[in-house]
Amino acid sequence: MLLGKKVRRSSAAGKLEIQNVSRMVAELGISGEQKSTALVQHGERHGERLPPGVAGLYQGVSSQDRHPPEWLERELLRQGNRRHTLIAGDLDILKTVLLHSDTPTRSLSKLKIEERASLESLTKLKLAFEEFEKGDLRSVDMRSFGQIVKKVLGLFNINDGQIQELFMKIDYSGQGRIQWDDFCTYMQLEYTKKEESVWRDKQVTFSLPATVKPLCHGEPVLRLHFTPDGTIITIREDGSVSYWSPKLSLKKTKSVFHERPMSRKPKWATDFITMPQYNKLIIGTGDREIQFYELSSLEPYCQINALETVPLTLDYCYTGPDACYILYGDAQGCVNIVLITSVGETLRMWKKSPTVENVPSVGIDNAVLSPNVTYIQWKVHQDWVTKVKYFPNIRAIVSTSNHEASALVIGCVLPSTNIRQQMKEITEACRNERSRKVLHSPGSPQPREPGDHTVFPVYKGVTTFDLSKQHNLLVTGGMDRVLRLWNPYVPGKPTGLLKGHSTPIFYIYISSEDNRIFSVSMDNNAKIWDIQDQTCIFTAHPKASLVRGDISACLYSPSLKALYIAADSLALLSVNTRPEPQGHLTVSHKEPVLCCGYSHEFKQVVSCSEGSVVKVWDPNTGRQVFEFGGAHEQSAITCMTFDPKGRRLVTGGRDGFLKIWNFNNGQCLKTLRKDGVCNELCDCTYLTVHRNTYVLSVGWDRSIDIYSDTPEDPHHVQKPQTPWQDDLNRGHKEDILCVAQCPPSLLATGSYDGEVIVWNLASGHILCRLASPMPTDCCHAQSQTTLSNLEMDSSVSCALFLRSRALHTDFSTAACLLSSGNKGYINFWSVINGGKLLASFNA
């Protein structure tokens, strides 16, 4: 096989071994006792104490065993630069790792408890929970849970804080006990949400509808190709060449074929390719010609004519200093290769040949007489060649046909057997000047030797393909509408099948940097596939993309992240990608972040975005801990708060719903909503009144909605309580934008019209109404009449109680409420005796 490499037998595979590091440590003159004492003294000097798990390694064992574990020493040496000796500095590294880890394995394995559980250990956990149930205990407390985890998982040296954190995540209601069902629910939902998170990160779409540019009526476009400056070249069968900008603005159009008399059939093009290194355009024609044109002016330069067959599909590759390959497949199933050295000189020599229809022409028989030209012709397929391409990274040619037995062939350029004998014959022939420099003379193609090619048989053949050396992946498509994924070294069976197209597949492209596959079928359906999951991520239907007509050419641009499709019109399908952050900025969400908060219980930051995604962060490391999406379906999350225990999250959205979550596994515990149409929520908070907890929300409904928070309530959807009479009769006249509370009985709400109302939580009555003042500079600048006509933003978007002042009797007349005002002003209020503005300043 061409791509098969000689592999050493397993018996010859060398094993890498490392010497006993402890012996090298001993050679440095440091005994186990000294190492143990040094570690303890090091910790005491720096105010640190060895964790119990580490201390146990150095206490109560024999002196010869009191050294760091060999696996840890090996790992430290492996992480550094490769060397064969142990230096004194390695001891300091070992000390640092051991002193700053909970266990010797902590620095290498930082998995959470639930991530260390296997299927076998979960079975043991279930049996342990059942033992408690037999003892009339339907649930376990945190102490018992810790004992079970340590015993079943074998984590005797694990930090108790980790066990406590896991227990609190499961016990979101704070009852102090959990059951086996609670543990299973937490585990299942956590991993389900993690899978959804991975899937969400892989989601990508086309911008629909496509950018469409009409094409004038005529012959179909044969192919799309890029020039080095990003210009797109199209060519029709009648020889009409067009240059387009990346955004599909037409630059110029020119017909390159010479007009013929009416008695002769017009010339027609079969395919084209560019030679950017030589500023040339190569066109294959139905007259068995390969024509060269100036790329910039489209003026004819020269041509090779009198080919044995019609070149149906072309390819070009620059192979070295002034050397290239020109390949073409023909209707006889042959792959033809023209190897040219001293390309510039050879083309100039051909340009001096006699003209045919105003184009300097050289026959293929005369062209191969040049010492700079080698012609090779391989008989590869039993049907015409549908596509041919040379891949320099594997130094092989890939060609396809609709013949099932030889659907795709990966083959060599030059034969690899008896090459010395063949080169000797060629050299003698050149010396005697009795033969041309060809490995196979035109008209007598030879098949490759079995060791020089790899054949992939495919049902109904292959019309298009792509190969990625980075992923070691070959993807084929054809008449059977199935994308097949192959290991290019294993032709026997595909590694995957991607089904979803309902018509023959026309185009395939592998985007290695994005781990995606782009495919287009004959019915103008464009699909995006994920390579790792082998699933379809997105489908652009022609009704949505507005791509109409019979498809004739496609091209994907990796730099522009766009797919070009030529049918009745030229269409551009751009891939929606997130813009890269500029400078040092790090993007946390794909959409704007609308609210965030800190959970004191778990010491985590929670952020919510306009895309209805909730993310949990570790503020110490800045790393994302967990996320879940679709919290409010397609509606943005506009506000959030935590319950008094900090274990549950409440989110409010533009859909008017409140939802209570166990935010550590994405479980929706309850939905709070009113009957009828629900308007956008702007703020929410938790209240505690007479030892009862409530969830309060405000928004565009201009009313205060209060929901009872009873974890034992079995109803998933909960309705609000009866509203306060003062809220119905004397409440806000505009949208309520914010809410602030001061236990035990004060509540403040701010609205769009600048009014702040302070409420008594116990009775539901209004204590005072506060009107936000206008900035003094506006009052002096304009009269009252003119001011009423101005569009001033007087909304109160934020309010805050100074709780220590509000609850202290000595500060009864001091400012205890802050609210935002117009033009960045902050207002200070007293809420006693009807309320009073005490101060205001521009922040």
Buried (B, 14 or more C-beta within 10 A) or exposed (E): BBBEEEEEEEEEEEEEEEEEBBEBBBEEEBBBEEBBEBBBEBBEEEEEEBBEBBBBBBEEEEEEEBBBBEEBBEBBBEEEEEEEEBEEEBBEBBBEBBBEBBBBBBBBEEEEBBEBBEEEBBEBBEEBBEEBEEEEBEBBBBEBBBEBBBEBBEBEBBBEEBBBBBBBBBBBBBEEBBBBEBBBBBBEBBEBBBEBBEBBEBEBBBBBBBBBBEBEEEBBBBBBBBBEEEBBBBBBBBBBBBBBEBEBEEEEBEEBBEEEEEEEEEBBBBBBBBBBEBBBBBBBBBBBBBBBBEBEEBEBBBBBBBBBBBBBBBBBBBBEEBBBBBBBBBEBBBBBBBBBBBBEEBBEBBBEBEEBBEBBBBBBBBBBBBEBBBBBBBBBBEBBBBBBBBBEEBEBBBBBBBBBEBBBBBBBBBBEEEEEEEEEEBEEBBEEEEBBBBBBBBEEBBEBBEEBBBBBBBEBBBBBBBBBBEBEBBBBBBBBBBBBBBBBBBBEEBEEEBEBBEEBBBBBBBBBEBBBBBBBBBBBBBBBBBBEEBEBBBBBEBEEBBBBBEBBBBBBBEEBBBBBBBBBBBBBBBBEEEEEEEEEEEEBBBBEBBBBBBBEBBEBBBBBBBBBBBBBBBEEEEEBBBBBBBBBEEBBBBBBBBBEBBBBBBBBBBBBBBBBBBBBBBBBBBBBBBEEEBBBBBBBBBBBBEEEBBBBBBBBBBBBBBBBBEBEEEEEEBEBEEBBEBBEEEBBEBBBBBBBBBBEBBBBBBBBBBBBBBBBBEEBEBBBEBEBBBBEEEEEEBEEEEEEEEEBEBBBBBBBBBBEBBBEEEBEEBBBBBBBBBEEBBBBBBBBEEBBBBEBEEE
